Amino acid sequence: MLLLDKRLKEMRKKNSLTQEELASRIGLTKTSICCYENGTRTPTLDTLIDLANELNVELTYFLGIDQYQISSDDETYGLNVAKEELILLQELRKHPELYNKLLNDPKRMIELIEKKIR
């Protein structure tokens, strides 16, 4: 799952829990929590719900969905985007030439980036 590993670890630490303590609270093993945080295993939907309830977050948070309110010309609407995606956009805007190239031809630029990192 896209951001589960990072966000699970972040919320566990925010709640001052060890992997073992979190596992115990929802009937899992420490190894399971460790694997979820490392991205080597994916929890079942029931386990994901238990984790969200125990850590007091919305289930969608683990899926990388954050909700933001956008206002434009007296209209307000919601936007679902991950916090990490917003950070990426903020960083891209610090590089106007690259940002504009991405906006003008996103498909080509992504292909070039993929080619470069292979």
C-alpha positions in Angstrom: 0.0 0.0 0.0 1.3 3.3 -1.0 2.1 5.0 2.3 1.0 2.4 4.8 4.6 1.6 6.0 5.7 5.1 6.6 2.4 6.3 8.1 2.0 3.3 10.4 5.4 3.8 11.9 4.9 7.5 12.2 1.6 7.1 14.1 2.9 4.2 16.3 5.8 6.4 17.4 3.5 9.4 17.8 1.4 7.3 20.2 4.6 6.3 22.1 4.1 2.6 21.3 6.6 -0.1 20.5 5.9 -2.5 17.8 5.3 -5.2 20.4 2.8 -3.0 22.3 0.8 -2.1 19.2 0.8 -5.8 18.1 -0.4 -6.9 21.5 -3.3 -4.3 21.5 -4.7 -5.6 18.3 -3.9 -9.3 18.6 -0.9 -9.5 16.3 2.8 -10.4 16.6 5.6 -7.9 16.7 6.9 -9.5 13.5 3.7 -8.6 11.7 3.9 -4.9 12.7 7.6 -4.9 11.7 6.7 -6.4 8.3 4.0 -3.8 7.7 6.3 -1.0 8.6 9.0 -2.3 6.3 6.6 -2.9 3.4 7.3 -6.6 3.1 3.7 -7.6 4.1 0.3 -6.0 3.6 -2.3 -6.2 6.4 -5.8 -7.6 5.7 -8.6 -5.1 5.6 -9.7 -6.1 9.1 -6.2 -5.6 10.5 -6.0 -2.2 8.7 -9.2 -1.2 10.4 -7.9 -2.4 13.8 -4.7 -0.4 13.3 -6.6 2.7 12.3 -8.9 2.4 15.3 -6.1 1.8 17.7 -4.0 4.7 16.4 -7.0 7.0 16.2 -6.7 7.8 12.5 -9.0 7.6 9.5 -8.5 4.4 7.5 -7.9 6.5 4.4 -4.9 8.1 6.1 -3.0 4.8 5.7 -4.0 4.8 2.0 -2.3 8.1 1.5 -5.5 10.1 1.3 -5.6 13.4 3.1 -8.4 15.9 2.7 -7.8 19.6 2.1 -10.3 22.4 1.6 -9.5 24.6 -1.4 -11.1 28.0 -1.9 -11.3 29.8 -5.2 -13.5 32.7 -6.2 -15.9 32.2 -3.3 -16.2 28.5 -4.0 -14.9 25.9 -1.6 -14.3 22.3 -2.5 -12.4 19.3 -1.1 -9.3 17.8 -2.5 -8.0 14.4 -1.6 -4.2 14.2 -1.9 -1.4 12.8 0.3 0.6 15.2 2.4 3.7 13.7 0.8 2.4 14.7 -2.7 1.9 18.3 -1.5 5.5 18.3 -0.3 6.6 17.1 -3.7 4.7 19.9 -5.4 6.2 22.5 -3.0 9.7 21.3 -3.7 9.1 21.2 -7.5 7.9 24.8 -7.4 11.3 25.8 -6.0 12.7 24.8 -9.4 10.6 26.9 -11.8 12.3 25.6 -15.0 11.8 21.9 -14.1 8.2 22.6 -12.8 7.2 24.3 -16.0 8.7 21.4 -18.1 6.7 18.9 -16.1 3.5 20.9 -16.5 4.0 21.4 -20.2 4.7 17.7 -21.0 4.3 15.5 -17.9 4.3 12.2 -19.8 7.6 12.9 -21.6 9.2 14.2 -18.4 8.2 11.1 -16.4 9.5 8.9 -19.2 12.9 10.8 -19.1 13.0 10.5 -15.3 12.3 6.8 -15.4 14.9 6.3 -18.1 17.5 8.2 -16.0 16.9 6.2 -12.8 17.0 2.8 -14.4 
